[in-house]
Amino acid sequence: MNLVAQFVQAAAETTEHHGNVTLQTLPFFFIAAGVFALLGLVALSYRNVANRHARKAEAWAAEHGHEGHGAGHGH
């Protein structure tokens, strides 16, 4: 018997067992949900950053004049 025939025979003899695909892929859901939650916390940590430095921005504007302050930011 040649190699291909042996492979085909071995493949035919093995029984297929699929199981529950939903349960097999459930860990990927939890990993993805954890990654998205972590990225959401990182994005949330940048809330209100501009107001934390408002005093520095006002001091810089007073020192350099109001012409250059906010250039490119729609002010």
JOVEN-V632956 format. One record per residue. N is the residue number from 1. RES is the residue in one small letter. D_CENTER is the distance of its C-alpha to the mean C-alpha in Angstrom with 1 decimal. Layout:
((N & RES & D_CENTER) (N & RES & D_CENTER))
This chain:
((1 & m & 52.1) (2 & n & 49.7) (3 & l & 46.1) (4 & v & 44.6) (5 & a & 46.8) (6 & q & 45.9) (7 & f & 42.2) (8 & v & 42.8) (9 & q & 45.0) (10 & a & 42.5) (11 & a & 39.8) (12 & a & 42.1) (13 & e & 43.1) (14 & t & 39.7) (15 & t & 38.7) (16 & e & 35.3) (17 & h & 33.4) (18 & h & 30.3) (19 & g & 29.8) (20 & n & 27.4) (21 & v & 24.3) (22 & t & 22.5) (23 & l & 23.0) (24 & q & 22.0) (25 & t & 18.6) (26 & l & 18.0) (27 & p & 16.4) (28 & f & 13.5) (29 & f & 13.0) (30 & f & 13.1) (31 & i & 10.7) (32 & a & 8.1) (33 & a & 9.3) (34 & g & 9.3) (35 & v & 5.7) (36 & f & 5.2) (37 & a & 8.5) (38 & l & 8.0) (39 & l & 5.7) (40 & g & 8.5) (41 & l & 11.0) (42 & v & 10.3) (43 & a & 10.6) (44 & l & 13.6) (45 & s & 15.2) (46 & y & 15.9) (47 & r & 18.1) (48 & n & 21.7) (49 & v & 21.4) (50 & a & 24.1) (51 & n & 26.5) (52 & r & 26.3) (53 & h & 27.9) (54 & a & 30.2) (55 & r & 33.3) (56 & k & 32.5) (57 & a & 31.9) (58 & e & 35.2) (59 & a & 37.0) (60 & w & 35.9) (61 & a & 36.9) (62 & a & 40.3) (63 & e & 40.9) (64 & h & 39.9) (65 & g & 41.0) (66 & h & 39.0) (67 & e & 39.1) (68 & g & 36.2) (69 & h & 34.0) (70 & g & 31.0) (71 & a & 31.6) (72 & g & 28.8) (73 & h & 27.3) (74 & g & 29.6) (75 & h & 32.0))
